[in-house]
Amino acid sequence: MEAKNCRGCGRLFNYMQGQPLCPACVAALEDKFQQLKEYLMGHPKASMSELSEENDVSVKQIKQWVREERLTFTEESQVTLECEVCGSRVLTGRFCERCKMTMHNDFTGAISQPFKPEKKREAHGKDQMRFLK
């Protein structure tokens, strides 16, 4: 455990992991998230700036919640984020469905291929261990 200053309020707290926020700021941020979520259910076509202004939450924080897949937008929503790989429209998360599937297939293929260790070099005169008599 280490002591850090809270990024939100500046108070000193015992930092364990995650965002460098004190428990009070984490609770306040969670309340903002719940408020935004309720607002989004009532206003599914709201723009990003409207969401930010009406709920007193930064656009950066809203994007972070979407990237963490805590928020999902509907198809008719004006809010769009881009896939980090191909740039296509994403409603939640960091990647579009096509890129997720491609990465999944690549990782699965890498795991299923048998491991082939490199061949050991044959010891030559310089590479051998020597003992003193």
N, CA, C and O atoms as a DFTB+ gen file, in Angstrom:
532 C
 N C O
     1  1       0.837      -1.168       0.000
     2  2       0.000       0.000       0.000
     3  2       0.887       1.238       0.000
     4  3       1.936       1.271       0.644
     5  1       0.452       2.242      -0.725
     6  2       1.203       3.486      -0.729
     7  2       0.241       4.656      -0.575
     8  3      -0.934       4.548      -0.925
     9  1       0.722       5.739      -0.067
    10  2      -0.091       6.936       0.108
    11  2       0.017       7.795      -1.147
    12  3       1.114       8.052      -1.643
    13  1      -1.135       8.236      -1.655
    14  2      -1.180       9.099      -2.837
    15  2      -2.170      10.214      -2.596
    16  3      -3.050      10.118      -1.740
    17  1      -2.012      11.267      -3.365
    18  2      -2.997      12.333      -3.361
    19  2      -4.097      11.975      -4.352
    20  3      -3.818      11.504      -5.454
    21  1      -5.331      12.196      -3.961
    22  2      -6.480      11.906      -4.810
    23  2      -6.461      12.834      -6.018
    24  3      -6.243      14.037      -5.873
    25  1      -6.685      12.291      -7.192
    26  2      -6.711      13.087      -8.406
    27  2      -7.945      13.991      -8.450
    28  3      -7.938      15.022      -9.123
    29  1      -9.002      13.603      -7.733
    30  2     -10.233      14.381      -7.738
    31  2     -10.225      15.538      -6.761
    32  3     -10.516      16.673      -7.137
    33  1      -9.891      15.258      -5.501
    34  2     -10.004      16.285      -4.465
    35  2      -8.665      16.691      -3.854
    36  3      -8.592      17.706      -3.163
    37  1      -7.614      15.925      -4.093
    38  2      -6.299      16.272      -3.583
    39  2      -5.972      15.727      -2.202
    40  3      -4.857      15.912      -1.713
    41  1      -6.937      15.053      -1.562
    42  2      -6.681      14.504      -0.223
    43  2      -5.734      13.312      -0.312
    44  3      -5.663      12.634      -1.337
    45  1      -5.020      13.071       0.762
    46  2      -4.108      11.944       0.856
    47  2      -4.901      10.699       1.255
    48  3      -5.736      10.759       2.157
    49  1      -4.645       9.572       0.588
    50  2      -5.346       8.331       0.902
    51  2      -4.423       7.150       0.623
    52  3      -3.401       7.294      -0.048
    53  1      -4.794       5.982       1.145
    54  2      -4.028       4.758       0.902
    55  2      -4.449       4.172      -0.433
    56  3      -5.581       3.717      -0.597
    57  1      -3.532       4.189      -1.379
    58  2      -3.805       3.721      -2.729
    59  2      -3.533       2.225      -2.816
    60  3      -2.482       1.750      -2.387
    61  1      -4.492       1.485      -3.377
    62  2      -4.315       0.036      -3.551
    63  2      -4.168      -0.304      -5.027
    64  3      -3.153      -0.873      -5.431
    65  1      -5.171       0.037      -5.840
    66  2      -5.139      -0.269      -7.271
    67  2      -6.204       0.543      -7.977
    68  3      -7.046       1.166      -7.330
    69  1      -6.171       0.539      -9.313
    70  2      -7.175       1.252     -10.092
    71  2      -6.854       2.726     -10.218
    72  3      -5.696       3.143     -10.171
    73  1      -7.920       3.509     -10.382
    74  2      -7.749       4.945     -10.524
    75  2      -7.232       5.549      -9.218
    76  3      -7.604       5.092      -8.137
    77  1      -6.388       6.561      -9.309
    78  2      -5.879       7.191      -8.089
    79  2      -6.902       8.160      -7.482
    80  3      -6.672       9.369      -7.433
    81  1      -8.027       7.616      -7.025
    82  2      -9.096       8.393      -6.408
    83  2      -9.365       7.870      -5.014
    84  3      -9.297       6.667      -4.764
    85  1      -9.671       8.783      -4.109
    86  2     -10.014       8.389      -2.741
    87  2     -11.397       7.736      -2.732
    88  3     -12.160       7.915      -3.681
    89  1     -11.736       6.989      -1.691
    90  2     -13.041       6.327      -1.644
    91  2     -14.219       7.283      -1.799
    92  3     -15.224       6.914      -2.406
    93  1     -14.122       8.498      -1.268
    94  2     -15.218       9.466      -1.396
    95  2     -15.417       9.878      -2.859
    96  3     -16.553       9.996      -3.319
    97  1     -14.327      10.095      -3.586
    98  2     -14.426      10.474      -4.999
    99  2     -14.900       9.303      -5.863
   100  3     -15.623       9.503      -6.839
   101  1     -14.495       8.087      -5.507
   102  2     -14.972       6.900      -6.228
   103  2     -16.479       6.770      -6.054
   104  3     -17.185       6.472      -7.017
   105  1     -16.983       6.988      -4.839
   106  2     -18.417       6.916      -4.580
   107  2     -19.162       8.008      -5.335
   108  3     -20.234       7.756      -5.886
   109  1     -18.610       9.216      -5.367
   110  2     -19.238      10.316      -6.098
   111  2     -19.268      10.032      -7.596
   112  3     -20.253      10.338      -8.268
   113  1     -18.189       9.447      -8.122
   114  2     -18.123       9.103      -9.538
   115  2     -19.131       8.006      -9.873
   116  3     -19.743       8.032     -10.940
   117  1     -19.305       7.057      -8.980
   118  2     -20.281       5.989      -9.193
   119  2     -21.699       6.560      -9.182
   120  3     -22.549       6.115      -9.953
   121  1     -21.961       7.541      -8.315
   122  2     -23.269       8.206      -8.313
   123  2     -23.517       8.927      -9.634
   124  3     -24.627       8.888     -10.165
   125  1     -22.490       9.582     -10.166
   126  2     -22.600      10.252     -11.472
   127  2     -22.892       9.234     -12.567
   128  3     -23.686       9.495     -13.470
   129  1     -22.244       8.065     -12.483
   130  2     -22.483       7.022     -13.478
   131  2     -23.940       6.567     -13.450
   132  3     -24.568       6.427     -14.499
   133  1     -24.475       6.336     -12.259
   134  2     -25.864       5.898     -12.143
   135  2     -26.818       6.981     -12.651
   136  3     -27.819       6.672     -13.298
   137  1     -26.515       8.232     -12.363
   138  2     -27.329       9.351     -12.839
   139  2     -27.303       9.407     -14.365
   140  3     -28.347       9.581     -14.994
   141  1     -26.125       9.263     -14.965
   142  2     -25.984       9.288     -16.416
   143  2     -26.725       8.114     -17.050
   144  3     -27.375       8.274     -18.083
   145  1     -26.632       6.960     -16.446
   146  2     -27.293       5.761     -16.958
   147  2     -28.814       5.952     -16.983
   148  3     -29.470       5.598     -17.963
   149  1     -29.366       6.509     -15.908
   150  2     -30.805       6.773     -15.862
   151  2     -31.203       7.818     -16.898
   152  3     -32.240       7.685     -17.547
   153  1     -30.388       8.853     -17.055
   154  2     -30.672       9.887     -18.052
   155  2     -30.647       9.291     -19.453
   156  3     -31.484       9.630     -20.289
   157  1     -29.704       8.419     -19.706
   158  2     -29.564       7.796     -21.021
   159  2     -30.750       6.890     -21.338
   160  3     -31.150       6.782     -22.498
   161  1     -31.319       6.239     -20.321
   162  2     -32.504       5.412     -20.545
   163  2     -33.710       6.268     -20.946
   164  3     -34.528       5.849     -21.765
   165  1     -33.813       7.457     -20.370
   166  2     -34.904       8.357     -20.709
   167  2     -34.673       9.145     -21.981
   168  3     -35.633       9.593     -22.609
   169  1     -33.426       9.325     -22.375
   170  2     -33.059      10.107     -23.557
   171  2     -32.061       9.317     -24.402
   172  3     -30.885       9.679     -24.437
   173  1     -32.484       8.255     -25.079
   174  2     -31.529       7.405     -25.811
   175  2     -30.873       8.086     -27.017
   176  3     -29.841       7.617     -27.496
   177  1     -31.448       9.172     -27.509
   178  2     -30.886       9.842     -28.688
   179  2     -30.066      11.075     -28.318
   180  3     -29.749      11.883     -29.192
   181  1     -29.722      11.235     -27.061
   182  2     -28.959      12.403     -26.613
   183  2     -27.549      12.380     -27.184
   184  3     -26.950      11.318     -27.354
   185  1     -27.031      13.563     -27.477
   186  2     -25.664      13.665     -27.993
   187  2     -24.672      13.597     -26.833
   188  3     -25.056      13.694     -25.667
   189  1     -23.412      13.432     -27.165
   190  2     -22.369      13.334     -26.143
   191  2     -22.274      14.633     -25.340
   192  3     -22.128      14.595     -24.119
   193  1     -22.354      15.772     -26.013
   194  2     -22.270      17.054     -25.299
   195  2     -23.483      17.256     -24.397
   196  3     -23.355      17.798     -23.299
   197  1     -24.663      16.823     -24.852
   198  2     -25.866      16.926     -24.019
   199  2     -25.739      16.041     -22.783
   200  3     -26.089      16.459     -21.679
   201  1     -25.247      14.834     -22.963
   202  2     -25.035      13.936     -21.826
   203  2     -24.067      14.553     -20.823
   204  3     -24.278      14.484     -19.613
   205  1     -23.007      15.154     -21.344
   206  2     -21.999      15.756     -20.490
   207  2     -22.560      16.946     -19.715
   208  3     -22.352      17.056     -18.507
   209  1     -23.259      17.820     -20.396
   210  2     -23.790      19.032     -19.758
   211  2     -24.893      18.724     -18.759
   212  3     -24.895      19.272     -17.656
   213  1     -25.824      17.866     -19.119
   214  2     -26.977      17.587     -18.269
   215  2     -26.599      16.821     -17.002
   216  3     -27.278      16.930     -15.982
   217  1     -25.524      16.052     -17.069
   218  2     -25.148      15.211     -15.928
   219  2     -23.871      15.661     -15.239
   220  3     -23.415      15.014     -14.296
   221  1     -23.287      16.770     -15.701
   222  2     -22.070      17.320     -15.115
   223  2     -20.957      16.268     -15.044
   224  3     -20.320      16.072     -14.009
   225  1     -20.749      15.598     -16.186
   226  2     -19.704      14.582     -16.322
   227  2     -18.904      14.940     -17.572
   228  3     -19.482      15.352     -18.577
   229  1     -17.590      14.789     -17.521
   230  2     -16.763      15.125     -18.682
   231  2     -16.985      14.121     -19.809
   232  3     -17.327      12.962     -19.572
   233  1     -16.787      14.584     -21.024
   234  2     -16.906      13.715     -22.199
   235  2     -15.869      12.602     -22.108
   236  3     -16.141      11.462     -22.484
   237  1     -14.692      12.930     -21.613
   238  2     -13.628      11.937     -21.456
   239  2     -14.073      10.806     -20.532
   240  3     -13.803       9.638     -20.811
   241  1     -14.755      11.141     -19.432
   242  2     -15.230      10.127     -18.487
   243  2     -16.310       9.259     -19.122
   244  3     -16.331       8.046     -18.916
   245  1     -17.206       9.869     -19.892
   246  2     -18.260       9.101     -20.575
   247  2     -17.622       8.120     -21.553
   248  3     -18.018       6.956     -21.620
   249  1     -16.637       8.592     -22.310
   250  2     -15.951       7.705     -23.262
   251  2     -15.249       6.563     -22.536
   252  3     -15.230       5.435     -23.030
   253  1     -14.674       6.843     -21.373
   254  2     -14.010       5.791     -20.604
   255  2     -15.020       4.724     -20.186
   256  3     -14.731       3.531     -20.281
   257  1     -16.203       5.141     -19.722
   258  2     -17.230       4.169     -19.323
   259  2     -17.684       3.333     -20.512
   260  3     -17.964       2.144     -20.363
   261  1     -17.759       3.946     -21.694
   262  2     -18.136       3.191     -22.894
   263  2     -17.030       2.208     -23.246
   264  3     -17.318       1.052     -23.557
   265  1     -15.782       2.632     -23.206
   266  2     -14.651       1.745     -23.514
   267  2     -14.564       0.582     -22.531
   268  3     -14.156      -0.520     -22.900
   269  1     -14.952       0.832     -21.268
   270  2     -14.955      -0.233     -20.256
   271  2     -16.182      -1.135     -20.381
   272  3     -16.330      -2.094     -19.624
   273  1     -17.056      -0.830     -21.333
   274  2     -18.303      -1.558     -21.585
   275  2     -19.283      -1.451     -20.421
   276  3     -20.080      -2.361     -20.192
   277  1     -19.226      -0.352     -19.694
   278  2     -20.212      -0.093     -18.642
   279  2     -21.426       0.611     -19.227
   280  3     -22.526       0.498     -18.685
   281  1     -21.242       1.337     -20.328
   282  2     -22.337       2.017     -21.022
   283  2     -22.433       1.475     -22.434
   284  3     -21.423       1.185     -23.074
   285  1     -23.666       1.343     -22.911
   286  2     -23.916       0.913     -24.278
   287  2     -24.916       1.864     -24.901
   288  3     -25.910       2.225     -24.271
   289  1     -24.660       2.271     -26.128
   290  2     -25.578       3.145     -26.832
   291  2     -26.420       2.326     -27.801
   292  3     -26.007       1.254     -28.245
   293  1     -27.605       2.839     -28.125
   294  2     -28.490       2.159     -29.069
   295  2     -28.070       2.503     -30.492
   296  3     -27.261       3.404     -30.714
   297  1     -28.628       1.775     -31.448
   298  2     -28.308       2.013     -32.860
   299  2     -28.718       3.411     -33.308
   300  3     -28.020       4.026     -34.114
   301  1     -29.839       3.923     -32.799
   302  2     -30.312       5.242     -33.226
   303  2     -29.655       6.392     -32.471
   304  3     -29.977       7.555     -32.717
   305  1     -28.749       6.086     -31.566
   306  2     -28.045       7.105     -30.793
   307  2     -27.134       7.923     -31.700
   308  3     -26.589       7.416     -32.681
   309  1     -26.982       9.193     -31.354
   310  2     -26.085      10.075     -32.099
   311  2     -24.632       9.880     -31.679
   312  3     -23.714      10.282     -32.393
   313  1     -24.432       9.273     -30.536
   314  2     -23.092       9.093     -29.985
   315  2     -22.401       7.932     -30.699
   316  3     -22.953       6.839     -30.821
   317  1     -21.204       8.192     -31.157
   318  2     -20.430       7.133     -31.790
   319  2     -18.980       7.209     -31.326
   320  3     -18.422       8.290     -31.140
   321  1     -18.407       6.068     -31.152
   322  2     -16.977       5.950     -30.906
   323  2     -16.409       5.103     -32.024
   324  3     -17.143       4.382     -32.699
   325  1     -15.110       5.186     -32.221
   326  2     -14.476       4.440     -33.303
   327  2     -13.717       3.236     -32.767
   328  3     -13.129       3.274     -31.686
   329  1     -13.748       2.166     -33.556
   330  2     -12.965       0.967     -33.256
   331  2     -11.487       1.369     -33.265
   332  3     -11.048       2.100     -34.153
   333  1     -10.732       0.899     -32.294
   334  2      -9.315       1.258     -32.191
   335  2      -8.463       0.598     -33.270
   336  3      -7.310       0.982     -33.468
   337  1      -9.021      -0.398     -33.974
   338  2      -8.260      -1.076     -35.022
   339  2      -8.615      -0.534     -36.400
   340  3      -7.741      -0.070     -37.132
   341  1      -9.909      -0.591     -36.756
   342  2     -10.306      -0.251     -38.122
   343  2     -11.029       1.082     -38.249
   344  3     -11.176       1.589     -39.362
   345  1     -11.486       1.668     -37.141
   346  2     -12.137       2.968     -37.193
   347  2     -13.634       2.937     -37.463
   348  3     -14.244       3.994     -37.623
   349  1     -14.243       1.761     -37.518
   350  2     -15.679       1.695     -37.752
   351  2     -16.448       2.041     -36.474
   352  3     -15.853       2.139     -35.401
   353  1     -17.753       2.225     -36.584
   354  2     -18.589       2.666     -35.474
   355  2     -18.687       1.586     -34.397
   356  3     -18.868       0.405     -34.695
   357  1     -18.564       2.018     -33.135
   358  2     -18.648       1.119     -31.989
   359  2     -19.676       1.690     -31.018
   360  3     -19.658       2.886     -30.727
   361  1     -20.571       0.841     -30.517
   362  2     -21.578       1.278     -29.556
   363  2     -21.123       1.070     -28.123
   364  3     -21.586       1.770     -27.223
   365  1     -20.233       0.128     -27.898
   366  2     -19.650      -0.105     -26.581
   367  2     -18.322      -0.834     -26.751
   368  3     -18.128      -1.555     -27.730
   369  1     -17.430      -0.652     -25.823
   370  2     -16.133      -1.326     -25.874
   371  2     -15.123      -0.570     -26.718
   372  3     -15.335       0.584     -27.093
   373  1     -14.024      -1.247     -27.007
   374  2     -12.926      -0.629     -27.741
   375  2     -12.855      -1.064     -29.196
   376  3     -12.284      -0.360     -30.029
   377  1     -13.441      -2.241     -29.513
   378  2     -13.307      -2.802     -30.844
   379  2     -14.675      -3.157     -31.421
   380  3     -15.609      -3.456     -30.677
   381  1     -14.790      -3.124     -32.747
   382  2     -16.022      -3.547     -33.415
   383  2     -16.094      -5.078     -33.385
   384  3     -15.116      -5.754     -33.062
   385  1     -17.260      -5.603     -33.725
   386  2     -17.449      -7.056     -33.671
   387  2     -16.519      -7.790     -34.636
   388  3     -16.006      -8.859     -34.304
   389  1     -16.296      -7.230     -35.823
   390  2     -15.424      -7.886     -36.804
   391  2     -13.996      -7.980     -36.288
   392  3     -13.353      -9.021     -36.427
   393  1     -13.494      -6.899     -35.691
   394  2     -12.121      -6.913     -35.165
   395  2     -12.005      -7.819     -33.944
   396  3     -10.980      -8.473     -33.754
   397  1     -13.059      -7.864     -33.108
   398  2     -13.055      -8.778     -31.969
   399  2     -12.942     -10.218     -32.450
   400  3     -12.176     -11.007     -31.897
   401  1     -13.714     -10.556     -33.489
   402  2     -13.693     -11.919     -34.018
   403  2     -12.325     -12.236     -34.625
   404  3     -11.807     -13.338     -34.447
   405  1     -11.750     -11.286     -35.332
   406  2     -10.423     -11.497     -35.925
   407  2      -9.375     -11.737     -34.841
   408  3      -8.560     -12.652     -34.956
   409  1      -9.396     -10.915     -33.788
   410  2      -8.441     -11.095     -32.693
   411  2      -8.659     -12.430     -31.990
   412  3      -7.700     -13.112     -31.630
   413  1      -9.916     -12.797     -31.798
   414  2     -10.221     -14.073     -31.153
   415  2      -9.656     -15.232     -31.976
   416  3      -9.033     -16.142     -31.429
   417  1      -9.876     -15.193     -33.277
   418  2      -9.371     -16.258     -34.141
   419  2      -7.842     -16.292     -34.147
   420  3      -7.244     -17.368     -34.138
   421  1      -7.210     -15.120     -34.162
   422  2      -5.746     -15.064     -34.143
   423  2      -5.187     -15.644     -32.849
   424  3      -4.229     -16.418     -32.873
   425  1      -5.793     -15.265     -31.707
   426  2      -5.323     -15.778     -30.421
   427  2      -5.580     -17.271     -30.294
   428  3      -4.732     -18.010     -29.793
   429  1      -6.734     -17.713     -30.740
   430  2      -7.056     -19.137     -30.681
   431  2      -6.090     -19.934     -31.552
   432  3      -5.631     -21.005     -31.156
   433  1      -5.784     -19.413     -32.731
   434  2      -4.840     -20.081     -33.623
   435  2      -3.440     -20.134     -33.026
   436  3      -2.726     -21.123     -33.197
   437  1      -3.052     -19.085     -32.336
   438  2      -1.723     -19.064     -31.721
   439  2      -1.626     -20.071     -30.585
   440  3      -0.574     -20.675     -30.374
   441  1      -2.708     -20.251     -29.862
   442  2      -2.700     -21.193     -28.741
   443  2      -2.707     -22.628     -29.238
   444  3      -2.042     -23.491     -28.665
   445  1      -3.452     -22.886     -30.296
   446  2      -3.597     -24.267     -30.758
   447  2      -2.378     -24.780     -31.520
   448  3      -2.230     -25.992     -31.678
   449  1      -1.510     -23.905     -31.993
   450  2      -0.317     -24.355     -32.700
   451  2       0.680     -24.918     -31.693
   452  3       0.932     -24.302     -30.658
   453  1       1.244     -26.075     -31.990
   454  2       2.202     -26.651     -31.043
   455  2       3.463     -25.790     -30.958
   456  3       3.897     -25.192     -31.943
   457  1       4.023     -25.747     -29.783
   458  2       5.242     -24.978     -29.551
   459  2       6.426     -25.744     -30.097
   460  3       6.608     -26.923     -29.794
   461  1       7.223     -25.077     -30.896
   462  2       8.418     -25.696     -31.458
   463  2       9.633     -24.975     -30.894
   464  3       9.937     -23.855     -31.305
   465  1      10.335     -25.614     -29.948
   466  2      11.511     -24.948     -29.376
   467  2      12.618     -24.839     -30.412
   468  3      12.718     -25.649     -31.334
   469  1      13.434     -23.829     -30.236
   470  2      14.561     -23.648     -31.143
   471  2      15.574     -24.764     -30.932
   472  3      15.723     -25.274     -29.821
   473  1      16.252     -25.130     -31.976
   474  2      17.282     -26.157     -31.866
   475  2      18.470     -25.580     -31.111
   476  3      18.851     -24.424     -31.295
   477  1      19.038     -26.416     -30.261
   478  2      20.191     -25.970     -29.488
   479  2      21.413     -25.940     -30.383
   480  3      21.591     -26.779     -31.266
   481  1      22.243     -24.953     -30.127
   482  2      23.479     -24.855     -30.885
   483  2      24.455     -25.912     -30.394
   484  3      24.491     -26.261     -29.214
   485  1      25.208     -26.386     -31.294
   486  2      26.234     -27.345     -30.905
   487  2      27.391     -26.570     -30.289
   488  3      27.753     -25.493     -30.762
   489  1      27.955     -27.118     -29.248
   490  2      29.051     -26.451     -28.551
   491  2      30.314     -26.522     -29.387
   492  3      30.719     -27.587     -29.852
   493  1      30.916     -25.378     -29.562
   494  2      32.187     -25.300     -30.270
   495  2      33.263     -25.028     -29.225
   496  3      32.972     -24.913     -28.035
   497  1      34.462     -24.930     -29.666
   498  2      35.588     -24.740     -28.763
   499  2      35.413     -23.571     -27.792
   500  3      35.724     -23.711     -26.609
   501  1      34.933     -22.445     -28.255
   502  2      34.815     -21.263     -27.413
   503  2      33.614     -21.346     -26.468
   504  3      33.640     -20.755     -25.388
   505  1      32.562     -22.073     -26.860
   506  2      31.346     -22.097     -26.112
   507  2      31.331     -23.142     -24.996
   508  3      30.358     -23.227     -24.246
   509  1      32.381     -23.928     -24.879
   510  2      32.368     -24.998     -23.898
   511  2      32.800     -24.494     -22.519
   512  3      33.526     -23.507     -22.401
   513  1      32.339     -25.194     -21.485
   514  2      32.743     -24.867     -20.133
   515  2      34.130     -25.446     -19.903
   516  3      34.452     -26.534     -20.379
   517  1      34.941     -24.706     -19.168
   518  2      36.295     -25.143     -18.900
   519  2      36.506     -25.294     -17.401
   520  3      35.930     -24.556     -16.601
   521  1      37.326     -26.247     -17.040
   522  2      37.633     -26.497     -15.641
   523  2      39.131     -26.348     -15.430
   524  3      39.920     -26.699     -16.307
   525  1      39.518     -25.842     -14.297
   526  2      40.926     -25.726     -13.964
   527  2      41.340     -26.974     -13.204
   528  3      40.567     -27.493     -12.400
   529  1      42.534     -27.456     -13.444
   530  2      43.028     -28.643     -12.763
   531  2      43.842     -28.287     -11.578
   532  3      44.341     -29.172     -10.882
